[in-house]
Amino acid sequence: MAQVELIMPKMGESIMEATILKWVKNVGDQIEVDETVLEIATDKVDSEVPSPVAGVLTKILFEENDTVEVGKAIAIISTEGEDPGHAAPGAPDTESAPPSSESAEQIFMPAENVPGDQETADIPANSASGKFYSPLVRNIAREEGVTLAELESLEGSGMKGRVTKSDILGYIQVRKSGAPAAQPAKKPTPQPAAQQGPRPAVHTDGAVEIVEMDRMRKLIADHMVNSKHTSPHVTSFVEVDVTPIVEWRNRVKQEFQKKHGEKITFTPLFIEAVARALTDFPMVNVSVDGDKILVRKFINIGMAAAMPNGNLIVPVIKSADQLNLVGLTRQVNDLANRARQNKLKPEEIQGGTFTLTNVGTFGNVMGTPIINQPQVAILAVGAIRKKPAVVETPYGDLIAVRHLMFLSLSYDHRVVDGMLGGSFLRRVGDYLEAFDPNQSI
């Protein structure tokens, strides 16, 4: 009987380690091919690790909350139903060393390439209600004709109420028998305090509610504090007349979607202007390494996108200066949609050289964003509002209603001084104001 090492998968080019969030299976549990064994997390992306073989989970080599290097064995699976020995079910065995290469077969299973994903496109991995459905559960649902509405009605016994294989099989059995469906009972699996899901609110004197930060919020907090400690922030502002852009978009948006199959938003237009300005001012497209300035010869623009849980993630458009408006639109729409569905790959949120954030989405007219390290600048675009403005004409100055918006640039004053930062920001505004409203689509 063979023993197979379950390996910590590589989640992206620069991802060298991942943290174990939860063991879904315990020692002694029977596991099927593609069944989720554990949940892991990198800096931004959470994922499930499926089993590459069928067998029994013999050993757990790392505990929850442990950070493990990519390529290391994290568990041992005995195939053909091998007896797991004297290990007590549910008790992680971290004392035993992993089997040698002569006695164990290493299988690398990338967590993001889970078989069956294409076959379950009708049931999303992340539903509108925030529930996550594993590829195995989605496959079973598809084969048994279980609808998304039925899945949503189930109270899962997994982490944070996730529907497990046993939950859906139990539901299917009850449904076939015609009996009323009973909700599955949750297994009292001991968990470290940090992994027991959201803690209940604690009230002190009835006037203060204490809410525990989730893992991603803690990471974001650390990144923000680190950025402020690293970079002396300066913010400059300009007001831009984007009337030609607004009128052009209003006129062509239906034709654009019909011709290219994509909705045209303002974001690709902003990114196009930023990419052109970065080409003009390459010293804004840099990062700092000690007392050295690293000038990037490529322009990768990150765009802040909201996730269903309210947190922000920054997918990156690679080589944005090499894409035309249609290409930028496709990239923006694709990344934004998958960000909302929590389907971004690790490499798609890495490698940015500059970031754009749209505070106008929330009705804000301007903001002072925090730099996304190790970049040295970030641009915030505010809400577009109709305002009276002075318009110069050959016949004299006139007061007219125009579409105006504020741009605000936060930059690292170690390497970007006021002249460079202000000139770059003004150039972005100039490109937006010089937009040709007669251009074809």
Residue, then its C-alpha position, 0 to 999 in steps of 0.5 A: m500500500a502506497q503512501v502519498e505526500l500532499i504538498m503545499p501547492k504553488m499559488g503564483e510565481s512569487i508566492m513562496e509560502a502559505t498559511i494553513l487556515k483549517w484542516v477540513k479532514n482529520v487523521g483517520d478520515q477517508i478521502e476521495v479524489d478531488e475532495t478538499v483536505l484543507e484550506i490555505a491562504t496567501d497574502k490575498v487569496d484563499s484557496e482549498v487544497p484537494s486530494p490528488v488520490a483516494g485513501v485515508l489521511t494518515k498524518i497531518l504534518f503541520e497545524e492550523n495557523d502554521t506557515v509552510e513553504v511551497g513544495k513541503a509535505i503537509a500531510i500523508i495519505s495512505t492509498e487503498g485504505e491503509d490503516p492509519g495506525h494508532a493515531a487518534p482521529g482528529a489529532p494532528d501528528t506533528e511529532s513524526a517526520p514525513p516519510s523519505s522519498e523511497s517510501a512516499e510519492q510526492i504529488f503536486m496539486p495546484a490549488e487553483n487548478v481544481p478539476g471539474d470547475q468548468e463543468t459546474a459553471d452554472i453554480p458559482a464557487n462564491s454565491a451572491s449570499g457569500k457562501f462558498y461551494s467546493p468543486l466536489v460539491r458543485n459536481i455532485a449538485r450538477e449530477e444530481g440536479v440540485t439547484l443553487a437555491e437548494l444549496e443556499s437553503l442548506e446549513g453546512s457543517g463546514m467552516k463558516g457554514r460551508v456545505t460539505k460532501s456529506d451535507i449535500l449527499g445527506y440532503i439528496q438522500v432525504r430528497k429522494s425519500g420524500a421526507p422533510a430535509a433536516q439540517p445537518a448537525k455540525k461536528p464539534t471539531p476543536q479549532p484554535a481560537a483564531q480560526q473559529g470564525p467571527r467571534p460574537a460581539v462583546h458589549t461593554d456597559g452597553a455602549v461599545e461593541i467590540v468586533e474582531m478583525d478578520r484575517m484580511r482586515k488584519l493584513i490590510a491594516d498591517h500594509m497601511v501602517n507599513s506604507k505610512h512608516t515607509s513612505p513620507h506621503v504627500t498629496s497633490f490635487v487637480e480639477v479636470d474637465v472631463t465633459p468630452i469623455v462623458e459626452w463621448r461615452n454616453r453617445v457610444k456605450q451601446e454601440f461599443q457593447k454591441k461591437h465589442g461585447e463589453k461595457i465601456t466604463f470610465t476606468p479604462l479611459f483613466i488607465e489609458a491617460v495614466a499609462r501615457a503620463l507614466t511613459d512621459f514621467p518614468m521616474v514615477n514608475v519606480s520603487v525604492d530599494g534602500d538607497k537605490i531607485l529601481v526604474r521599471k521598464f514596464i507599466n503595470i497598473g493596479m486598480a482597486a476593486a471591492m470584494p463582496n466582504g467589503n475589503l479591497i483587492v488590487p488586480v493588475i493590468k500588465s503592460a497597460d501602455q501596450l493595450n488600446l482602449v478595447g483591450l483595456t476595457r476587456q482587462v478591466n471588466d474581466l478583472a473586476n468581475r472575477a475580483r467580485q467573485n473571489k476568483l483572481k489568481p495570485e499572479e493577477i494581484q502582483g507586479g503592479t508599478f502604479t495604482l488607480t483607485n476610484v473614490g468617486t464610486f462611493g460619491n466622494v469628490m476626492g481622497t488622499p489614498i495610501i501608497n501600495q508598497p513598493q510603488v511610489a504613487i497612487l492616483a485617486v479619481g473622484a466623482i464626476r459632477k456637473k458644475p458651472a465653470v468658465v469656458e474660454t471661447p473665441y468670443g470671450d469667456l462664458i459660464a457653462v455647465r461642465h462635467l468636472m472631477f478631482l484627481s488626487l495623487s499621493y506620492d513618496h516624497r523620498v523619490v518624488d518631489g513636488m515638481l515631479g508629482g505635480s507635473f505628472l498629475r497635471r499631465v494625466g489631467d491634460y490627457l483627459e481634457a484633450f480626449d477626442p470626442n470624435q474618435s471611432i470605436 
